[in-house]
Amino acid sequence: MRKVLAVAFVLLCGCGKPVGEGDTAACADVSADSASVPACPNLYDTATPTVDIAVDGQRAAMASGSRALAAGDAAGAGTDQVYGAGRDDVVAVTAGMPDGITVWQSADSVWMTPAVGDITGDGVPDLLIGAPGSDEGVGQVIVLAGPVTRLRTWDDNPITVKGADTTAFGSAPQVGDATGDGALDLLVTDGNASGALVSLFAGPVDVDTDLGAAVATWSEDSPDGASSYGSAATGLLTDLDGDGIDDVVLFDAASSSVPVRSGCDSDSPGAIGVFDGPAAGGSYWLGDADALLFGAVNRAFFGFSVTGGDVDGDGYGDLLVSGYGANWHPELQLLVGPIRAGASPVAEFEVGVSGVVNSIGDLDGDGHADVIASAGDTAFDTGDPSGPEVDAWYGPFAGSYGVLPDGCTYAADARWVDSTGLSFGNAVLAADLTHSGRGTLAVGSSAADGTGVIDLWSGQ
C-alpha cells in the first residue's frame, strides 16, 4: 500500500506567453504563506525501509567531493560505468569492482560536470567534462574520446569546446539529438552570461571549437535587451513529445514571471520553458518557448532541479521538478509529456527541505520507472533522526499514485542513509549499469576534509 502524507497541493501556472513588460499583476504576493494548508502529521515515516549504504553498498573514493554524476559506457566495456566529478578529479566506477578509476584530474579547482555520449560520431561513447571557469575563467567542455579506460591528461590532446571572454561556459553539458539528423549534439550552459546563454553545437564535435560555432542559442533576455526573465537558466535535452528528437528545456528556479529588468520584488516563482525539436538555427529567448510554465506562488523556486525521462511509460518524456509548494513545503512535482502551457503535476512527493536533486530510473526491476531524490547535507524531515538521506518512490505512477484530492503527497517507499558522517547525497543517479533491467543507485557525497566518495547500491 502506498503511504501518503498531508501537505497542500500545488498547481503550476500555465501562463503561455508572458504578460507584457511593466505589467505588475503577476508580482502580487500570492506566496505560500497565505495558502490554506491541511493539517499535517509527523513528516518522518518510521515505516520506510532504510539502508545504510556505507555498510551495504559499494564505495569508491575521490580526491574531491562528488557534486555531479553521469552514466554510460565510455570505457567500451559492454556495460555502463558511473562517472563522478568534483573539483579535482573525475572517477569512473563499475558495478562489482571495489575501486574506481581516476580518468581526469584538474588543477583549476572548478566544479566539473560529466556527460556520456558519442559526440565525436565514431560509434564509441565519449566522456565529456564540463569545466566552467577553467582555462583562466573562459570555461570549456573537455571531450575525452572513447574508449576511456585510464587516466587521461592534456598530453592526450582532448577535444575542447571553449567559451568566450571570461565567462563560466561549460556548465551542465548535455548530449542528445536536438537537430533531428541522427547525430548527437552538444548543449552547454554559460552560467555567468547575461541571461544565462545556452548554446547548441551540432554533432559530430570531433575537433576543437568555440562558442562561435554554436548553431543556436537560448537566453532569458529578449533580443532587444529590454526585457529579461532572469539570469540563471540551465539547459536540458530530453524528448518530451515522443517524436525521437530531443527538445530543449530551459529552467531557472529564480526566474521572474514578468520579463522586466527590475521589478517584481521578491517574485521568484521559477520558470521552465520548452522549445520543441528539431532545433533550428538562430537565437531565442524564454518568451519564444512553445510552453512556458511558472511556479504556482512567489518564491516557489520552481525548477531548482529538473530531470527528464519517461516516468509513466507512455512513450512521451516527462519532467521531474523540484521547488517549493504551498506553505513552503518543498516537494517534487511530476509533469507528464507532451508538456504544454497549462500543464499540472500528476503527482507530488514530499521532501521536506529545499535544494533537492533528483533522478529517474527503475531501481526495483519491475519495468516501471522510479523517482529518486536527495537534499545533500540535509535531512528531508525535521523528525528524521538519521540525518541526510536519499529517498525513492517506486512506480508505476498511476492509480494509487495520482493527484490526491485531499492535498496529500506520497511518503517514500525506500530510504538510504550514511553512517560515516558524510555530506551525503550531493548528487544522485539511477541507471541500469549491467543492462539487466534493474537499476543501480549511485550517490555522490563529500567528506569534511574535502574528499569524496561514490556509492553504488544494486539492491541485490
C-alpha positions, -999 to +999 in steps of 0.1 A: +000+000+000+013+035-009+019+057+021+006+093+020+014+124+040-007+155+041+006+187+026-010+214+004-015+205-032+003+228-058-007+237-093+016+252-119+007+284-136+003+275-173+009+311-184+017+305-221+033+336-235+044+361-208+024+392-199+038+425-212+067+444-197+056+467-169+025+446-161+030+440-124-002+420-118+019+388-117+040+404-089+012+403-064+023+383-033+003+351-036+031+334-017+027+301+001+025+319+035-011+327+029-022+294+014-047+272+031-029+240+043-044+208+056-032+196+090+000+176+085+011+146+106+048+140+115+067+141+082+091+114+092+078+079+084+095+053+105+079+025+085+100+033+054+127+006+048+161+022+054+195+010+041+229+021+054+248+025+021+281+026+039+275-010+051+255-025+022+268-006-008+299-004-029+321+027-022+348+043-043+370+072-031+375+105-048+401+133-042+373+158-041+336+157-032+314+144-059+288+171-070+277+156-103+271+121-118+266+106-152+264+070-166+273+054-198+298+031-215+326+055-223+350+026-215+337+004-243+332-025-219+297-035-229+283-024-195+279+011-182+300+030-157+292+058-133+313+089-136+315+112-106+330+147-109+342+171-082+367+200-081+399+180-086+391+147-104+366+126-124+363+090-113+348+060-131+331+033-110+319-001-123+294-023-105+311-051-088+346-036-088+360-025-054+377+007-066+371+035-090+395+046-118+405+083-120+401+093-156+407+130-153+425+154-129+422+192-128+443+219-114+417+246-119+397+238-088+363+243-105+333+221-100+331+198-130+301+180-146+303+148-166+282+136-195+285+105-217+276+101-254+291+096-288+296+133-296+325+125-320+303+103-341+327+073-344+303+048-328+320+048-294+306+067-265+328+096-253+332+112-218+325+149-217+336+171-188+321+205-183+346+227-165+330+262-161+356+288-150+386+268-162+411+279-187+416+313-169+379+318-165+368+312-201+353+278-193+352+248-215+338+213-222+366+187-224+359+157-247+377+125-239+372+104-270+361+068-261+371+043-251+383+059-218+400+032-197+428+051-179+438+085-166+438+110-195+459+142-194+463+172-217+492+153-233+464+131-248+451+161-268+415+160-257+390+179-278+378+212-263+348+234-268+356+268-253+336+298-242+344+334-249+357+363-228+357+355-191+325+335-187+316+303-169+309+285-201+308+247-196+280+242-171+258+211-173+268+197-207+240+177-224+243+152-252+213+144-275+199+147-310+183+181-309+186+188-346+169+156-358+197+145-382+206+113-362+239+127-349+243+136-312+246+173-305+260+191-275+241+216-254+261+238-230+251+264-204+271+295-197+263+302-160+277+337-159+264+351-192+237+378-191+205+358-194+225+326-189+232+318-225+226+282-235+243+271-267+238+242-291+267+227-311+257+204-339+273+170-339+296+154-345+320+175-325+354+159-333+377+189-334+385+218-311+358+246-314+344+275-295+313+295-288+313+310-323+304+276-338+271+273-319+242+267-343+215+280-319+214+299-286+187+304-259+186+331-233+163+347-207+168+381-224+147+395-252+166+402-284+164+440-279+178+436-244+149+455-229+133+426-210+146+396-191+131+368-170+163+363-151+200+353-155+205+318-142+189+294-167+202+259-173+196+239-204+184+203-207+179+179-236+150+155-234+123+142-258+090+153-243+067+148-273+078+113-283+090+122-318+125+108-314+141+143-314+152+159-282+136+191-271+154+220-254+143+228-219+154+259-201+148+262-163+156+288-138+144+285-102+149+322-095+131+334-127+105+361-126+071+356-141+072+390-157+100+399-181+114+431-166+149+443-158+139+455-123+107+450-105+086+421-091+102+425-058+107+390-042+089+375-071+108+343-079+083+316-088+108+300-111+101+291-148+105+263-173+105+269-210+100+240-235+113+245-271+101+217-293+127+200-315+141+199-340+161+229-331+165+254-359+194+278-362+192+312-346+188+329-312+158+325-290+147+338-256+124+324-229+095+343-243+097+322-275+090+289-257+064+266-271+053+260-235+062+283-206+054+272-170+059+291-137+057+280-101+023+285-086+034+310-059+060+337-055+094+324-042+084+289-052+119+284-069+102+260-092+129+243-113+158+242-088+165+207-102+149+192-134+152+157-147+138+143-180+126+108-187+096+086-195+083+081-160+048+068-168+059+045-197+036+060-224+064+069-248+064+106-240+091+122-220+082+136-186+098+162-162+105+157-125+108+192-110+118+203-075+107+235-058+085+249-030+049+241-028+022+258-008+030+268+027+067+264+018+066+226+017+095+216-006+084+188-030+090+171-063+063+176-089+059+151-118+048+167-151+039+142-179+046+148-215+039+161-240+041+193-219+021+223-230+011+256-214-013+248-185+004+216-176-003+205-140+015+179-119+001+144-118+019+135-085+039+152-058+064+138-035+072+152-001+109+160+005+107+185+034+137+207+026+148+229-003+177+223-026+166+188-038+184+170-066+165+141-084+168+113-108+146+088-127+153+050-131+140+015-124+156+005-090+133-024-082+134-040-116+097-042-122+098-024-156+084+008-142+104+040-136+110+051-101+116+086-086+148+093-066+157+124-046+183+138-022+189+171-004+226+167+001+237+175+037+202+180+050+177+155+064+144+156+045+122+157+075+127+175+108+117+145+128+142+122+110+169+110+134+191+095+106+203+128+091+209+132+053+191+107+032+183+096-003+146+086-009+129+067-036+093+063-047+085+032-067+064+033-099+041+029-117+027+063-110-009+058-119-039+048-098-027+049-062-001+074-073-024+100-088-030+135-075-047+132-041-079+153-037-072+159+000-039+176-008-015+148+003+018+138-011+035+104-011+060+093+015+090+074+003+090+036-004+127+033+003+154+053+020+192+053+021+214+069+047+251+070+055+266+061+090+300+077+084+292+114+087+294+124+050+277+153+034+256+126+019+237+128-014+252+158-032+243+140-064+220+110-072+216+089-103+197+057-111+210+038-141+209+002-155+246-003-154+246-041-163+217-038-188+198-064-168+166-044-164+173-035-128+188-001-120+217+007-097+215+037-073+246+059-074+252+086-048+279+112-048+289+126-014+316+148+003+336+145+035+346+172+059+382+171+047+371+179+011+375+144-003+345+125-016+330+091-024+307+075-050+284+048-035+266+022-056+237+001-044+221-025-066+196-040-042+210-074-046 
